[in-house]
C-alpha cells in the first residue's frame, strides 16, 4: 500500500466485467429513494427507479416496455429541490405501492451523482472492490478524493481482506466511501454473503457510504449465492447506501459492442440471431430513459445529444470493423443505437479481436474528447483450465479463444487520466491497451 497522502489508483479500473445473461422477474423492480443530511450540507443520494438487469429478454418484459413506452408529460412531476423529472403517483402503484412520487427520480447520470458525492467527501478516500466506473477516476482527481482499488491478485491470495485489516485500511486512508461491484470481479470470484455482511457492518461502524450496483436482493453467480446492497433495505442501513441504476449506465455509456467467437459459419449464423435479439433489443432501462427524456422539456436537448453521440460511436465502430478480414469477423447491422453484434470465426479468436480493437479503438469525437475502447468478457471465459474463471491478464486475452463473448465499452478519459492509469492498463491488457 502507498502512503495515505499520495493520490494513486492501486488497480486499473478496466478489469473484466462479467455479467450473467439471466431474465429478471417483475418482482425485482426496485424503487430506492434516499435523502440524507450529512456534514457539508444536504445531499440527495438516489434519484432513480431500477428495472432489473441491463439485458432483460424483451419477450419477458412486454408489460414493462409497454408501461414505459406509454409515458406522457401528464405522467411526470418535478422535484421542488432540483427540478428533476419524477413519475406522478398515479403511475406508481403497480410497481411501488405506497411510494411517494418525489421518491422516483430519473437521475442525472453516474457522473453527476458522483460529483455530488465528491463535493461532500472532498479529501477523503474511496475504497473500491471490483472494476471502477471510468467516470470515477477524473471525478475523484478533480474533487481531491483518493481512489484506492483493492487488487485481488496473487499477492493478496485472490481474496478480500479480513475485517480487522479492512478496518485499518479504512482508518489509514481516511475512507468515506466503499464502492462495491458484487458480480463484476476481475478474477471471476463472487462477493459472498459473509463478505457482504462484513462490508455493511464496517459501513455502519465507520459511518461509510456504500455505492453499489445490481437490483437483486438475492441472486446467484456461478452457482454461488450472493447479494446486492438492496438486500440491506432497512432504516439503519438504507440511509447509508447509494444504488447506481441501469438507466444511468445506459445514458452515460451509450454504445456497447457485443462480440462472440464461434468455430464455424453454421454456429455463427445461429449466434448472430441470438446477438441481434439479446444485445440489440431495447431494454426497459433504455425505454424508460428515452420516454422520460423525450417528454421532458428540461432534458429534451440532452436526449438528442445522447442519441447523436451513440450514432457517432456506432458509425466509427462500423467503419473501423469493416476493415477486418470477413473470413474471420462478421459485423452485423445493429437494430438499436446501443449494441453492435460481432461474430468471430475461422482463424479469428478473442486475442486477435482484442488486438484489432486496441489498434483501431482510439478516436476523438466532434467535441474534441479523446476516447478508447476497452475489451472485457460478458460471459465467463476460461484461461485454458476447465472450469477455472478467467483472470483478465494479457496472457488470458491470448488464451480466450473458446466460446466467449466480449463487450467493448467507450470510455471518455482526458490525457491526464490516461497518463495516471496507463501503467495499470498495461499490466492488465499488455500490448492491447495503450495510452493515447
C-alpha positions as CSV (number, residue, x, y, z in Angstrom):
1,X,0.0,0.0,0.0
2,X,1.1,3.6,-0.6
3,X,1.2,6.5,1.9
4,X,-2.4,7.8,2.5
5,X,-1.3,11.3,1.4
6,X,-0.3,10.0,-2.0
7,X,-3.1,10.0,-4.6
8,X,-2.8,6.9,-6.5
9,X,-5.0,4.3,-8.2
10,X,-3.9,1.0,-6.9
11,X,-5.7,-1.1,-9.5
12,X,-6.8,-0.3,-13.0
13,X,-10.5,0.4,-13.4
14,X,-11.0,-1.5,-16.6
15,X,-11.0,-5.0,-15.3
16,X,-13.1,-7.9,-16.5
17,X,-16.8,-7.1,-16.3
18,X,-18.7,-10.4,-16.1
19,X,-22.5,-10.3,-16.5
20,X,-25.0,-13.2,-16.2
21,X,-27.5,-13.1,-19.0
22,X,-30.5,-14.1,-16.9
23,X,-34.1,-12.8,-17.1
24,X,-35.3,-10.9,-14.1
25,X,-38.8,-11.3,-12.9
26,X,-41.0,-8.3,-12.4
27,X,-40.7,-8.6,-8.7
28,X,-37.1,-7.4,-9.0
29,X,-38.3,-3.9,-9.9
30,X,-36.7,-1.9,-7.2
31,X,-37.5,1.6,-6.1
32,X,-34.9,3.3,-3.9
33,X,-35.2,6.8,-2.6
34,X,-32.8,8.4,-0.2
35,X,-32.4,11.8,1.3
36,X,-29.8,12.3,4.0
37,X,-28.3,15.3,5.7
38,X,-24.5,15.0,6.0
39,X,-21.7,17.2,7.1
40,X,-21.3,19.8,4.4
41,X,-25.0,20.1,3.6
42,X,-28.0,18.3,2.3
43,X,-27.3,15.6,-0.3
44,X,-30.0,13.8,-2.3
45,X,-28.3,10.4,-2.8
46,X,-30.6,8.4,-5.0
47,X,-32.9,9.6,-7.8
48,X,-33.9,6.6,-9.9
49,X,-36.1,3.6,-10.5
50,X,-34.2,0.4,-11.3
51,X,-35.6,-2.1,-13.6
52,X,-33.8,-5.4,-13.3
53,X,-30.9,-6.5,-15.4
54,X,-29.5,-4.3,-18.2
55,X,-30.2,-7.1,-20.7
56,X,-33.6,-8.5,-19.9
57,X,-35.2,-10.5,-22.7
58,X,-37.7,-8.3,-24.5
59,X,-40.2,-11.2,-24.7
60,X,-40.3,-11.4,-20.9
61,X,-40.8,-7.7,-20.4
62,X,-43.7,-6.7,-22.5
63,X,-45.5,-5.3,-19.6
64,X,-42.6,-3.1,-18.5
65,X,-41.9,-2.0,-22.1
66,X,-45.5,-1.0,-22.7
67,X,-45.6,0.8,-19.4
68,X,-42.5,2.9,-20.2
69,X,-43.5,3.4,-23.8
70,X,-46.8,4.9,-22.8
71,X,-45.3,7.6,-20.5
72,X,-46.5,11.1,-21.4
73,X,-46.0,14.6,-19.9
74,X,-49.1,14.1,-17.8
75,X,-47.3,11.2,-16.0
76,X,-44.5,13.4,-14.8
77,X,-44.0,15.9,-12.0
78,X,-40.9,17.7,-10.9
79,X,-38.8,17.8,-7.8
80,X,-39.1,21.1,-5.9
81,X,-35.4,20.8,-4.8
82,X,-33.7,20.5,-8.2
83,X,-36.3,20.2,-11.0
84,X,-35.5,16.7,-12.0
85,X,-38.4,14.8,-13.5
86,X,-40.3,12.3,-11.5
87,X,-43.2,9.9,-12.1
88,X,-46.6,11.0,-10.8
89,X,-48.3,9.0,-8.1
90,X,-50.9,7.6,-10.4
91,X,-48.3,5.7,-12.4
92,X,-46.5,4.2,-9.4
93,X,-48.8,1.8,-7.5
94,X,-48.4,-1.2,-9.9
95,X,-44.7,-1.2,-9.2
96,X,-44.0,0.6,-5.9
97,X,-47.1,0.6,-3.7
98,X,-47.0,3.4,-1.2
99,X,-44.1,5.2,-2.8
100,X,-44.2,9.0,-2.9
101,X,-43.9,10.5,-6.4
102,X,-41.0,12.7,-5.4
103,X,-39.1,9.5,-4.5
104,X,-38.9,8.3,-8.1
105,X,-36.5,10.5,-9.9
106,X,-34.7,9.9,-13.1
107,X,-31.1,10.8,-12.1
108,X,-28.6,12.9,-13.8
109,X,-26.3,10.0,-14.5
110,X,-23.4,8.5,-12.8
111,X,-21.1,11.4,-13.4
112,X,-23.4,13.9,-11.8
113,X,-24.2,11.7,-8.9
114,X,-20.5,11.0,-8.1
115,X,-19.7,14.7,-8.4
116,X,-22.3,15.5,-5.8
117,X,-20.8,12.8,-3.5
118,X,-17.3,14.0,-4.1
119,X,-18.1,17.6,-3.1
120,X,-19.3,16.4,0.2
121,X,-16.4,14.0,0.7
122,X,-13.6,16.1,-0.7
123,X,-10.3,15.0,0.7
124,X,-11.4,11.6,1.9
125,X,-10.7,8.2,0.3
126,X,-12.9,5.9,-1.8
127,X,-12.1,2.2,-1.4
128,X,-13.3,0.2,-4.4
129,X,-13.7,-3.6,-4.8
130,X,-14.1,-4.8,-8.4
131,X,-13.9,-2.7,-11.6
132,X,-14.5,1.0,-11.2
133,X,-16.6,3.2,-13.5
134,X,-14.2,5.3,-15.6
135,X,-16.1,8.4,-14.7
136,X,-14.9,8.0,-11.1
137,X,-11.3,8.4,-12.0
138,X,-11.4,12.0,-13.2
139,X,-14.1,12.9,-10.6
140,X,-12.0,11.7,-7.7
141,X,-9.0,13.6,-9.0
142,X,-10.9,16.8,-9.7
143,X,-12.6,16.7,-6.3
144,X,-9.4,15.9,-4.4
145,X,-10.6,12.4,-3.4
146,X,-8.2,9.4,-3.2
147,X,-9.4,6.3,-5.1
148,X,-8.0,3.0,-3.9
149,X,-9.0,-0.3,-5.5
150,X,-8.3,-3.5,-3.6
151,X,-6.5,-5.7,-6.1
152,X,-7.4,-9.3,-5.6
153,X,-4.2,-10.6,-7.1
154,X,-1.9,-13.5,-6.1
155,X,-0.1,-11.4,-3.5
156,X,-3.4,-10.9,-1.8
157,X,-4.4,-14.6,-2.1
158,X,-7.2,-13.7,-4.6
159,X,-9.3,-12.8,-1.6
160,X,-10.8,-9.8,0.3
161,X,-9.0,-8.6,3.4
162,X,-10.3,-9.8,6.8
163,X,-12.4,-7.3,8.8
164,X,-9.5,-6.1,11.1
165,X,-7.3,-5.5,8.1
166,X,-10.0,-3.7,6.2
167,X,-10.8,-1.6,9.2
168,X,-7.1,-0.5,9.3
169,X,-7.3,0.4,5.6
170,X,-10.4,2.5,6.2
171,X,-8.8,4.4,9.0
172,X,-5.4,4.7,7.4
173,X,-6.7,6.0,4.1
174,X,-9.5,8.1,5.7
175,X,-12.1,6.3,3.6
176,X,-15.5,7.8,3.5
177,X,-17.0,5.6,0.7
178,X,-17.0,1.9,-0.2
179,X,-17.5,1.1,-3.9
180,X,-18.7,-2.5,-4.4
181,X,-19.3,-4.4,-7.6
182,X,-20.5,-7.8,-6.3
183,X,-21.0,-9.6,-9.7
184,X,-18.2,-8.0,-11.7
185,X,-15.0,-9.1,-10.1
186,X,-11.8,-9.1,-12.3
187,X,-10.8,-12.6,-11.1
188,X,-14.3,-14.1,-11.6
189,X,-14.8,-14.7,-7.8
190,X,-18.1,-13.8,-6.1
191,X,-18.6,-11.5,-3.2
192,X,-20.1,-14.0,-0.8
193,X,-22.9,-13.2,1.7
194,X,-20.5,-13.3,4.5
195,X,-18.3,-10.6,2.8
196,X,-21.4,-8.5,2.2
197,X,-22.3,-8.7,5.9
198,X,-18.8,-7.7,6.8
199,X,-18.8,-4.7,4.4
200,X,-22.1,-3.5,5.8
201,X,-21.0,-3.9,9.4
202,X,-17.9,-1.8,8.6
203,X,-20.0,0.8,6.8
204,X,-22.2,1.3,9.9
205,X,-19.3,1.2,12.3
206,X,-17.2,3.7,10.4
207,X,-20.2,5.7,9.1
208,X,-19.3,5.0,5.4
209,X,-21.4,5.5,2.4
210,X,-21.7,2.3,0.2
211,X,-22.0,2.7,-3.5
212,X,-23.1,-0.4,-5.4
213,X,-24.8,-1.9,-8.4
214,X,-27.4,-4.5,-9.3
215,X,-31.0,-4.6,-8.1
216,X,-31.2,-8.1,-6.8
217,X,-31.6,-8.6,-3.0
218,X,-30.7,-12.3,-3.6
219,X,-29.1,-13.8,-6.6
220,X,-26.6,-16.5,-7.7
221,X,-23.5,-16.0,-9.7
222,X,-21.6,-19.1,-11.0
223,X,-23.8,-21.2,-8.8
224,X,-22.8,-19.3,-5.6
225,X,-25.2,-17.2,-3.6
226,X,-24.5,-13.5,-3.4
227,X,-26.4,-10.3,-2.6
228,X,-26.5,-6.7,-3.6
229,X,-26.8,-3.6,-1.4
230,X,-30.6,-3.7,-1.9
231,X,-30.7,-6.7,0.5
232,X,-29.9,-4.4,3.3
233,X,-33.1,-2.4,2.9
234,X,-33.8,-1.3,6.5
235,X,-33.7,2.1,8.2
236,X,-30.3,1.5,9.8
237,X,-28.5,0.8,6.5
238,X,-30.7,2.1,3.7
239,X,-29.7,5.7,4.5
240,X,-26.1,4.9,4.1
241,X,-26.0,3.4,0.6
242,X,-26.3,4.6,-3.0
243,X,-27.6,2.3,-5.7
244,X,-26.5,3.1,-9.3
245,X,-29.2,2.3,-11.8
246,X,-29.0,0.6,-15.1
247,X,-30.8,3.6,-16.6
248,X,-27.9,5.8,-15.6
249,X,-25.4,3.4,-17.2
250,X,-27.4,3.5,-20.4
251,X,-27.3,7.2,-20.5
252,X,-23.7,7.5,-19.5
253,X,-22.1,4.7,-21.5
254,X,-24.1,4.9,-24.7
255,X,-22.9,2.4,-27.2
256,X,-21.7,-1.1,-26.3
257,X,-20.4,-3.7,-28.7
258,X,-21.0,-7.4,-28.2
259,X,-18.7,-9.9,-29.9
260,X,-18.6,-13.7,-29.8
261,X,-16.3,-16.3,-31.1
262,X,-17.7,-19.4,-32.9
263,X,-15.8,-22.2,-34.7
264,X,-17.9,-22.4,-37.9
265,X,-20.3,-20.5,-40.1
266,X,-23.4,-22.5,-39.2
267,X,-23.0,-21.8,-35.5
268,X,-22.1,-18.2,-36.4
269,X,-25.4,-17.7,-38.1
270,X,-27.3,-19.0,-35.1
271,X,-25.3,-17.0,-32.8
272,X,-25.8,-13.8,-34.8
273,X,-29.5,-14.3,-34.5
274,X,-29.2,-14.5,-30.7
275,X,-26.9,-11.5,-30.6
276,X,-29.3,-9.4,-32.6
277,X,-32.1,-10.3,-30.2
278,X,-30.2,-10.1,-26.8
279,X,-27.7,-7.3,-27.5
280,X,-29.6,-5.1,-29.9
281,X,-33.1,-5.2,-28.5
282,X,-34.4,-2.3,-26.4
283,X,-34.1,-2.7,-22.6
284,X,-36.6,-1.5,-20.0
285,X,-33.9,1.0,-18.8
286,X,-33.3,2.4,-22.2
287,X,-37.0,2.7,-23.0
288,X,-37.7,4.3,-19.6
289,X,-34.9,6.8,-20.0
290,X,-35.9,7.7,-23.6
291,X,-39.5,8.1,-22.7
292,X,-38.9,10.3,-19.7
293,X,-36.3,12.5,-21.5
294,X,-38.4,12.7,-24.6
295,X,-41.4,14.1,-22.6
296,X,-39.3,16.5,-20.6
297,X,-38.6,20.0,-22.0
298,X,-35.7,20.2,-19.5
299,X,-33.9,17.1,-20.9
300,X,-35.1,17.1,-24.5
301,X,-31.9,18.6,-25.8
302,X,-29.9,16.2,-23.6
303,X,-31.7,13.2,-25.2
304,X,-30.9,14.5,-28.7
305,X,-27.2,14.8,-27.8
306,X,-27.1,11.3,-26.3
307,X,-28.6,9.8,-29.5
308,X,-26.2,11.7,-31.7
309,X,-23.3,10.5,-29.6
310,X,-24.4,6.9,-29.8
311,X,-24.9,7.1,-33.6
312,X,-21.5,8.7,-33.9
313,X,-19.9,5.9,-31.9
314,X,-21.7,3.3,-33.9
315,X,-20.6,4.8,-37.2
316,X,-17.0,4.9,-36.1
317,X,-17.1,1.3,-35.0
318,X,-18.8,0.1,-38.1
319,X,-16.2,1.9,-40.3
320,X,-13.3,0.5,-38.3
321,X,-14.6,-3.0,-38.1
322,X,-15.3,-3.1,-41.8
323,X,-11.5,-3.3,-42.3
324,X,-11.4,-6.7,-40.7
325,X,-11.0,-9.9,-42.7
326,X,-14.6,-11.1,-43.5
327,X,-13.4,-14.7,-43.2
328,X,-12.6,-14.1,-39.5
329,X,-15.1,-11.4,-38.4
330,X,-18.6,-10.5,-39.3
331,X,-20.2,-7.3,-38.2
332,X,-24.0,-7.4,-38.0
333,X,-26.1,-4.3,-38.7
334,X,-27.3,-3.1,-35.3
335,X,-31.0,-2.8,-34.6
336,X,-30.6,-0.1,-32.0
337,X,-28.1,2.7,-31.1
338,X,-26.6,0.8,-28.2
339,X,-25.2,-2.5,-29.4
340,X,-23.3,-3.8,-32.4
341,X,-23.1,-7.6,-32.6
342,X,-19.9,-9.1,-34.0
343,X,-19.2,-12.8,-34.5
344,X,-15.7,-14.2,-34.8
345,X,-15.0,-17.4,-36.7
346,X,-12.4,-19.3,-38.7
347,X,-8.9,-18.2,-37.8
348,X,-10.1,-15.4,-35.6
349,X,-10.2,-15.5,-31.8
350,X,-10.6,-13.3,-28.8
351,X,-7.0,-12.3,-28.9
352,X,-6.9,-11.2,-32.5
353,X,-10.1,-9.3,-32.0
354,X,-8.7,-7.6,-28.9
355,X,-5.6,-6.7,-30.9
356,X,-7.6,-5.1,-33.6
357,X,-9.7,-3.1,-31.2
358,X,-6.5,-1.8,-29.5
359,X,-5.2,-0.6,-32.8
360,X,-8.4,0.9,-34.1
361,X,-10.4,1.6,-31.0
362,X,-8.9,5.1,-30.2
363,X,-10.6,8.1,-31.6
364,X,-11.5,11.8,-31.0
365,X,-15.1,12.8,-31.3
366,X,-16.6,16.0,-32.7
367,X,-16.2,17.7,-29.3
368,X,-12.5,17.1,-29.2
369,X,-12.8,14.4,-26.5
370,X,-10.5,11.5,-26.8
371,X,-11.8,8.0,-26.1
372,X,-10.6,4.5,-26.3
373,X,-12.3,1.1,-26.4
374,X,-11.6,-1.5,-23.7
375,X,-12.3,-5.2,-24.1
376,X,-13.8,-7.3,-21.3
377,X,-15.8,-10.5,-21.2
378,X,-19.6,-10.5,-20.9
379,X,-19.9,-14.2,-20.1
380,X,-17.3,-16.1,-18.1
381,X,-14.4,-17.2,-20.3
382,X,-11.7,-19.6,-19.3
383,X,-7.9,-19.4,-19.1
384,X,-7.4,-22.9,-20.5
385,X,-8.1,-24.8,-17.3
386,X,-11.5,-26.4,-17.3
387,X,-14.0,-24.6,-15.0
388,X,-11.4,-22.0,-13.9
389,X,-12.8,-18.5,-14.0
390,X,-10.9,-16.1,-16.3
391,X,-8.3,-13.8,-14.6
392,X,-8.1,-10.9,-17.0
393,X,-4.4,-10.5,-17.8
394,X,-2.6,-10.0,-21.1
395,X,-1.9,-13.7,-21.2
396,X,-5.6,-14.5,-20.7
397,X,-6.5,-12.4,-23.6
398,X,-4.3,-14.6,-25.8
399,X,-5.9,-17.7,-24.3
400,X,-9.5,-16.6,-24.5
401,X,-10.2,-18.4,-27.8
402,X,-13.2,-20.5,-26.7
403,X,-16.9,-19.7,-26.8
404,X,-16.5,-16.3,-25.2
405,X,-18.5,-13.1,-25.7
406,X,-16.9,-9.7,-25.2
407,X,-18.2,-6.3,-24.6
408,X,-16.3,-3.2,-25.7
409,X,-17.2,0.0,-23.9
410,X,-16.3,3.5,-24.9
411,X,-14.6,5.3,-22.0
412,X,-14.1,9.0,-22.2
413,X,-10.9,10.0,-20.5
414,X,-8.7,13.1,-20.8
415,X,-5.0,12.9,-21.3
416,X,-4.2,13.3,-17.6
417,X,-6.5,10.4,-16.7
418,X,-4.7,8.2,-19.2
419,X,-1.3,9.1,-18.0
420,X,-2.3,8.3,-14.4
421,X,-3.8,4.9,-15.1
422,X,-1.7,4.0,-18.1
423,X,0.8,1.6,-16.3
424,X,-2.1,-0.2,-14.7
425,X,-3.8,-0.7,-18.0
426,X,-0.6,-2.0,-19.5
427,X,-0.3,-4.5,-16.7
428,X,-3.8,-5.9,-17.3
429,X,-4.0,-5.8,-21.1
430,X,-0.4,-5.8,-22.2
431,X,0.0,-4.6,-25.7
432,X,-3.7,-4.3,-26.4
433,X,-4.4,-1.2,-24.4
434,X,-2.1,1.8,-24.7
435,X,-2.4,5.4,-23.6
436,X,-3.2,8.0,-26.2
